[in-house]
Amino acid sequence: MKSTVERFSDRVENYVKYRPGYPPELLAVFHNEMGLHTSSVIADIGSGTGISAKIFLENGNRVYGVEPNAAMRAAAENFLQEFAEFRSVDGTAEKTGLPDGAVDFVVAAQAFHWFDREKTRAEFARILRPNGFAALVWNERQLDTTPFLRGFEELLKKYGTDYEKVRHDNLDKENLKDFFRTDFRSKSFLNAQTLDFEGVKGRMLSSSYIPAAGDSRFEPMNAELRLLFEKYAESGKIQILYNTNIFYTRL
């Protein structure tokens, strides 16, 4: 099995095209609850292809995108090339390579469940300035709010390799409290994608636990997905619903 760092290397194209972004309410939390302003410096840990970094770059912030996977880091550099304040960093959550007290905010979007939590917390505390905030963010796909989403979840369980192990909802409040070691706040917002079949397929294939083309399970999985899509699509589209969750506190 691929290492945690390398498991997305063959998923980059689909990740760039088909992963959901984040609703505008998310940035409002940083502004209203954590005092984000344009001069704030952000470390985006496990920054991937740059989806989360773009939110802060558009706000005028300097962002250090810390990403250990070379293919994803290159995709982010291409995706964010128009932003002069983006800094691409080859590093990990446990060893970012950033100086002590370098940033006002540490953000991890869609990546926290891959980290060594003990080492990561120490690194976050090291690179944060006094009174700096740590924020964990992820889009959590709704599992059973529509017939399509129920069928999609069953498909992922059937064909996913270690799907049950790496789900975000394996993280509960006790896990987060152990990480933050202080009281933290949380908010959740509705998020959605409206996709055609290629979009739904690409969204599925962006996940590291799904068999890729060439795997013996790929064709039967793809056939089942098409049947599921055709059963529930309206005007050739399907909506995938998410809860965008944020957990944040001063470390």
Number of C-alpha atoms within 10 A of each C-alpha: 6 9 7 12 14 16 14 20 14 15 20 21 17 17 23 20 12 20 19 18 16 23 16 11 15 17 15 13 16 18 13 10 12 17 11 21 14 13 11 17 22 25 27 26 30 29 29 28 26 25 19 22 26 20 18 23 19 12 14 17 21 22 26 23 28 26 26 22 21 14 19 25 23 17 18 24 18 12 15 20 11 10 16 11 17 22 14 19 19 15 17 19 25 17 15 22 14 17 10 13 14 15 23 20 25 24 26 24 22 18 18 19 18 13 17 11 18 12 12 19 19 15 19 26 18 16 21 25 18 13 11 19 23 24 22 20 22 22 24 18 18 17 17 13 10 14 12 20 20 13 18 21 14 13 17 19 15 12 16 17 15 13 15 13 11 14 12 17 11 10 12 9 11 10 12 17 12 12 15 20 13 11 11 16 10 14 14 17 15 15 21 18 18 13 18 17 16 11 18 23 17 20 21 23 23 22 20 22 20 22 19 17 11 8 9 10 14 15 14 11 17 17 11 14 20 15 10 17 21 15 11 17 15 11 7 12 17 20 17 21 21 20 18 21 19 21 18 23 19 17 22
